[in-house]
């Protein structure tokens, strides 16, 4: 009885090991990020999201994904990495800040689009199921040998049984790794196809893999290619370079305007995530618009607000139709406790924002909340709801909406907005509590009552045990 208990634990551990393997991040540009999607630190920024969507739009169209509701999510992580989970593509801020050109990020997006278009996640689940079956069968075969060895007091047979268990698990693991390596190569080739179809160079992809190769060489590590789920960087570079150089677009450069937007994004991320010194180092020796933008951002975050406003007004004078310069002006004025003036700046940003981000109307709504008058609070509700119509999953937006309703004395809608905020934050039990509270005050069958019922009826996906 003792031996069977130990064996069952061994089988469970073997199966869990194969499962964990499929959910590991591996090297950058992995396709198995579903495990990370549950608790990743998300970054929301209208300017950066608009730029990354501009990078992705032609690639997704070339991949046949233009109408697939692919959502790109920014992750606050300094590592150069990206991954996909379902219909979501996650890109680390570290990748955005490290990439020196738009083309490098576009290459990353093309690779991840290859995973989505190729249905790699669905097939990976099938491969995982097969690998688990192989591990279990090996464990059961090994169990028979171990039991026979114990019954006949033959230690060699028992040891052989243990070897079968371990060997079967290892075969399953290596088989799954081999499958993942083949899918990475397929995604690389698909990325080249998408870049060619959109008239863009693959040099950015090559530079990314060269960065990986250098990091691996500097680490001094000896890595078994069969122990990783992605092809080794040198192998990927060799395969990619042959295909990339065949393209008529290999030497094509990003436009100056796009490069400028990219540089402004990089320095903004540096200022917010790594501080003033990092932002200064990033654009040291330059005196262009991106450098002045970075200086204004750093001054706003770490310096004198009056000076930050002067620098931002100079930026607006150089590009009066740049929505994000007006957004920065609004940020500075809100921090200076001038909500009325901030409302004017954010209103201009909303009007100029061709990407129609939901973030900017919500920011405008916050200025009306800060004013606190009945008329301002009604405007806050209008603007925040406008933002949420564009950005339905913006959990913080619902919290501001609940605050506005609460200050207006509308308790039912405040409770419902709070329920939505909890729901989109993943706090489903809290969401249900506030939804039930809202339902008690709402007219049965009304849109709000129906929404509350949807939250109450929602069944959260069960967490898989590791």
NUNUMAR-192116 format. One line per field, with one value per residue (C-alpha): residue in one letter; x, y, z. Coordinates in steps of 0.05 Angstrom, whole numbers. Layout:
<nodes>
residuo <- A, ...
x <- X, ...
y <- Y, ...
z <- Z, ...
</nodes>
This chain:
<nodes>
residuo <- X, X, X, X, X, X, X, X, X, X, X, X, X, X, X, X, X, X, X, X, X, X, X, X, X, X, X, X, X, X, X, X, X, X, X, X, X, X, X, X, X, X, X, X, X, X, X, X, X, X, X, X, X, X, X, X, X, X, X, X, X, X, X, X, X, X, X, X, X, X, X, X, X, X, X, X, X, X, X, X, X, X, X, X, X, X, X, X, X, X, X, X, X, X, X, X, X, X, X, X, X, X, X, X, X, X, X, X, X, X, X, X, X, X, X, X, X, X, X, X, X, X, X, X, X, X, X, X, X, X, X, X, X, X, X, X, X, X, X, X, X, X, X, X, X, X, X, X, X, X, X, X, X, X, X, X, X, X, X, X, X, X, X, X, X, X, X, X, X, X, X, X, X, X, X, X, X, X, X, X, X, X, X, X, X, X, X, X, X, X, X, X, X, X, X, X, X, X, X, X, X, X, X, X, X, X, X, X, X, X, X, X, X, X, X, X, X, X, X, X, X, X, X, X, X, X, X, X, X, X, X, X, X, X, X, X, X, X, X, X, X, X, X, X, X, X, X, X, X, X, X, X, X, X, X, X, X, X, X, X, X, X, X, X, X, X, X, X, X, X, X, X, X, X, X, X, X, X, X, X, X, X, X, X, X, X, X, X, X, X, X, X, X, X, X, X, X, X, X, X, X, X, X, X, X, X, X, X, X, X, X, X, X, X, X, X, X, X, X, X, X, X, X, X, X, X, X, X, X, X, X, X, X, X, X, X, X, X, X, X, X, X, X, X, X, X, X, X, X, X, X, X, X, X, X, X, X, X, X, X, X, X, X, X, X, X, X, X, X, X, X, X, X, X, X, X, X, X, X, X, X, X, X, X, X, X, X, X, X, X, X, X, X, X, X, X, X, X, X, X, X, X, X, X, X, X, X, X, X, X, X, X, X, X, X, X, X, X, X, X, X, X, X, X, X, X, X, X, X, X, X, X, X, X, X, X, X, X, X, X, X, X, X, X, X, X, X, X, X, X, X, X, X, X, X, X, X, X, X, X, X, X, X, X, X, X
x <- 0, 57, 91, 27, 17, 89, 79, 15, 51, 107, 57, 24, 92, 111, 46, 52, 123, 99, 42, 88, 135, 81, 65, 136, 157, 221, 259, 228, 173, 139, 71, 50, 35, -33, -6, 21, -43, -77, -35, 8, 19, -17, 2, -51, -29, -68, -6, 33, -29, -44, 27, 30, -38, -11, 48, 1, -55, -23, 9, -57, -90, -36, -45, -120, -133, -160, -231, -210, -213, -140, -126, -55, -39, 22, 57, 99, 160, 232, 247, 248, 189, 121, 71, 0, -59, -123, -139, -93, -22, 21, 82, 129, 147, 219, 213, 184, 238, 296, 277, 313, 268, 194, 215, 240, 173, 136, 177, 157, 84, 90, 120, 64, 12, 41, 26, -46, -60, -28, -73, -11, -44, -100, -52, -6, -64, -71, 4, 1, -55, -13, 48, 9, -18, 53, 77, 19, 27, 102, 88, 38, 86, 140, 91, 80, 155, 165, 108, 135, 204, 176, 135, 194, 245, 283, 315, 339, 268, 245, 300, 283, 211, 234, 275, 215, 176, 231, 248, 176, 167, 231, 208, 142, 178, 227, 172, 133, 195, 208, 137, 144, 210, 177, 120, 170, 203, 135, 118, 185, 169, 99, 127, 171, 111, 71, 128, 137, 62, 63, 127, 169, 238, 255, 319, 285, 271, 343, 368, 322, 350, 421, 407, 386, 448, 494, 460, 467, 541, 555, 521, 573, 518, 521, 450, 425, 382, 335, 322, 290, 224, 252, 307, 374, 385, 442, 400, 341, 385, 414, 345, 315, 372, 368, 294, 299, 353, 311, 260, 260, 245, 305, 339, 276, 277, 221, 194, 222, 153, 144, 215, 200, 137, 176, 231, 179, 148, 214, 233, 164, 169, 239, 216, 157, 188, 262, 266, 295, 366, 345, 305, 364, 412, 365, 367, 434, 466, 401, 364, 302, 228, 233, 288, 247, 186, 226, 251, 180, 156, 214, 203, 129, 145, 206, 214, 178, 107, 111, 173, 140, 81, 127, 163, 97, 69, 131, 118, 45, 69, 113, 57, -10, -50, -12, -66, -15, 20, -47, -57, 9, -14, -77, -35, 7, -52, -88, -26, -24, -96, -125, -181, -219, -156, -140, -210, -195, -130, -161, -221, -172, -136, -201, -220, -152, -144, -155, -147, -209, -179, -225, -170, -174, -249, -241, -185, -230, -285, -236, -227, -302, -302, -249, -292, -349, -407, -473, -464, -392, -411, -463, -409, -363, -415, -422, -347, -330, -387, -361, -292, -321, -361, -294, -256, -305, -254, -224, -235, -210, -260, -318, -290, -291, -361, -384, -355, -392, -458, -447, -434, -498, -537, -551, -536, -563, -519, -460, -467, -473, -411, -374, -397, -370, -304, -295, -317, -266, -213, -227, -256, -319, -346, -343, -375, -433, -444, -449, -491, -542, -542, -555, -611, -650, -655, -662, -727, -734, -719, -684, -616, -580, -619, -602, -529, -529, -561, -507, -454, -491, -498, -425, -385, -311, -266, -237, -164, -122, -82, -8
y <- 0, 47, 35, 49, 115, 136, 116, 155, 217, 204, 199, 264, 299, 274, 299, 366, 373, 365, 414, 466, 459, 480, 541, 565, 630, 602, 653, 718, 718, 657, 632, 603, 664, 642, 629, 700, 732, 721, 768, 810, 884, 922, 992, 1038, 1098, 1128, 1151, 1085, 1043, 1084, 1077, 1002, 994, 1033, 984, 924, 944, 927, 864, 838, 853, 814, 756, 754, 778, 848, 829, 781, 832, 823, 864, 888, 894, 931, 896, 934, 889, 910, 845, 844, 797, 787, 730, 714, 687, 674, 737, 780, 799, 821, 865, 885, 958, 932, 910, 977, 1017, 973, 970, 1027, 1028, 1017, 960, 918, 920, 910, 846, 823, 836, 799, 738, 737, 746, 684, 645, 670, 660, 591, 568, 547, 554, 507, 455, 464, 443, 380, 367, 378, 327, 276, 290, 280, 214, 191, 209, 172, 110, 108, 115, 58, 13, 30, 15, -56, -69, -39, -81, -144, -130, -121, -185, -227, -190, -172, -104, -98, -103, -50, -4, -16, 3, 69, 81, 69, 122, 173, 158, 162, 229, 255, 230, 267, 330, 330, 314, 375, 419, 395, 413, 483, 494, 477, 526, 581, 570, 571, 637, 666, 647, 675, 740, 747, 736, 790, 840, 829, 836, 904, 929, 928, 903, 842, 874, 890, 816, 799, 852, 824, 754, 780, 814, 746, 713, 765, 758, 683, 688, 737, 692, 638, 585, 520, 507, 441, 462, 405, 430, 496, 507, 556, 547, 573, 647, 632, 580, 628, 684, 639, 616, 685, 722, 679, 694, 767, 784, 757, 812, 875, 913, 890, 958, 999, 1045, 1070, 1139, 1198, 1214, 1143, 1141, 1206, 1177, 1115, 1156, 1196, 1131, 1103, 1164, 1167, 1095, 1107, 1167, 1132, 1064, 1078, 1151, 1217, 1192, 1134, 1181, 1228, 1171, 1144, 1207, 1234, 1277, 1291, 1357, 1337, 1337, 1270, 1296, 1358, 1314, 1270, 1331, 1357, 1289, 1284, 1355, 1339, 1276, 1298, 1374, 1440, 1439, 1511, 1495, 1431, 1472, 1521, 1464, 1431, 1495, 1500, 1429, 1447, 1508, 1463, 1411, 1443, 1382, 1331, 1304, 1276, 1343, 1371, 1309, 1323, 1395, 1368, 1321, 1379, 1424, 1369, 1357, 1433, 1428, 1468, 1421, 1474, 1490, 1416, 1403, 1451, 1415, 1345, 1368, 1390, 1323, 1284, 1326, 1316, 1242, 1206, 1138, 1152, 1124, 1114, 1136, 1210, 1220, 1185, 1233, 1291, 1262, 1262, 1337, 1347, 1301, 1345, 1407, 1374, 1419, 1385, 1408, 1385, 1317, 1307, 1323, 1273, 1218, 1235, 1236, 1174, 1135, 1157, 1131, 1065, 1057, 1058, 1019, 971, 935, 997, 977, 1043, 1080, 1046, 1067, 1140, 1130, 1101, 1161, 1209, 1173, 1170, 1245, 1256, 1212, 1158, 1098, 1044, 1065, 1075, 1004, 977, 1016, 989, 918, 929, 954, 892, 848, 875, 871, 797, 805, 766, 754, 828, 843, 797, 829, 899, 874, 845, 911, 949, 902, 915, 989, 981, 969, 896, 885, 952, 952, 963, 907, 859, 878, 865, 797, 780, 793, 753, 693, 696, 634, 648, 596, 548, 556, 497, 464, 462
z <- 0, 16, -51, -90, -53, -69, -141, -149, -123, -173, -230, -208, -204, -274, -303, -268, -294, -366, -354, -323, -382, -431, -388, -380, -413, -444, -484, -508, -560, -531, -551, -484, -442, -417, -348, -344, -367, -301, -258, -304, -284, -338, -363, -392, -434, -492, -531, -526, -541, -603, -629, -618, -652, -711, -714, -710, -756, -824, -796, -769, -836, -873, -824, -836, -765, -778, -757, -701, -644, -626, -563, -550, -476, -447, -390, -339, -342, -359, -397, -473, -482, -515, -514, -534, -495, -533, -573, -532, -549, -489, -501, -445, -434, -431, -504, -525, -489, -511, -585, -620, -681, -695, -741, -683, -648, -713, -722, -653, -668, -735, -698, -647, -702, -733, -670, -668, -742, -740, -683, -645, -576, -594, -622, -562, -517, -558, -553, -479, -472, -511, -469, -405, -432, -449, -379, -347, -390, -376, -302, -304, -343, -292, -236, -262, -264, -195, -165, -199, -172, -102, -107, -130, -87, -151, -139, -211, -238, -189, -211, -284, -268, -239, -301, -346, -307, -310, -383, -405, -372, -405, -473, -464, -443, -501, -550, -527, -530, -601, -620, -591, -628, -694, -679, -664, -731, -766, -731, -754, -827, -821, -794, -855, -900, -864, -866, -941, -952, -916, -950, -886, -870, -828, -802, -736, -725, -739, -691, -637, -644, -647, -580, -552, -580, -548, -481, -484, -502, -446, -395, -407, -403, -441, -464, -494, -554, -539, -468, -491, -526, -577, -629, -606, -626, -674, -710, -715, -741, -795, -817, -815, -849, -911, -919, -898, -948, -1005, -993, -1035, -971, -931, -931, -921, -861, -816, -833, -794, -765, -740, -711, -675, -644, -624, -591, -552, -529, -506, -465, -434, -411, -385, -344, -314, -300, -288, -268, -292, -300, -345, -389, -396, -413, -466, -509, -488, -541, -579, -581, -620, -603, -567, -522, -504, -492, -446, -409, -400, -375, -325, -301, -290, -251, -212, -219, -215, -243, -267, -307, -334, -358, -394, -429, -448, -476, -520, -545, -561, -600, -643, -653, -636, -660, -618, -571, -522, -511, -489, -446, -411, -400, -367, -323, -299, -285, -246, -205, -193, -166, -224, -248, -290, -330, -335, -363, -421, -436, -433, -475, -529, -523, -531, -592, -626, -609, -675, -641, -598, -535, -476, -428, -446, -434, -367, -349, -369, -325, -267, -273, -267, -207, -175, -187, -148, -168, -190, -262, -263, -234, -288, -340, -304, -314, -388, -402, -361, -394, -461, -443, -418, -483, -519, -466, -433, -390, -358, -285, -256, -300, -265, -198, -220, -248, -182, -146, -192, -183, -108, -104, -143, -94, -146, -101, -148, -207, -160, -135, -206, -229, -168, -188, -258, -231, -188, -246, -294, -240, -232, -161, -180, -110, -93, -161, -145, -76, -106, -165, -116, -77, -142, -164, -101, -121, -197, -235, -254, -327, -337, -373, -307, -273, -330, -327, -252, -265, -315, -262, -210, -258, -282, -266, -260, -294, -243, -228, -250, -196, -210
</nodes>
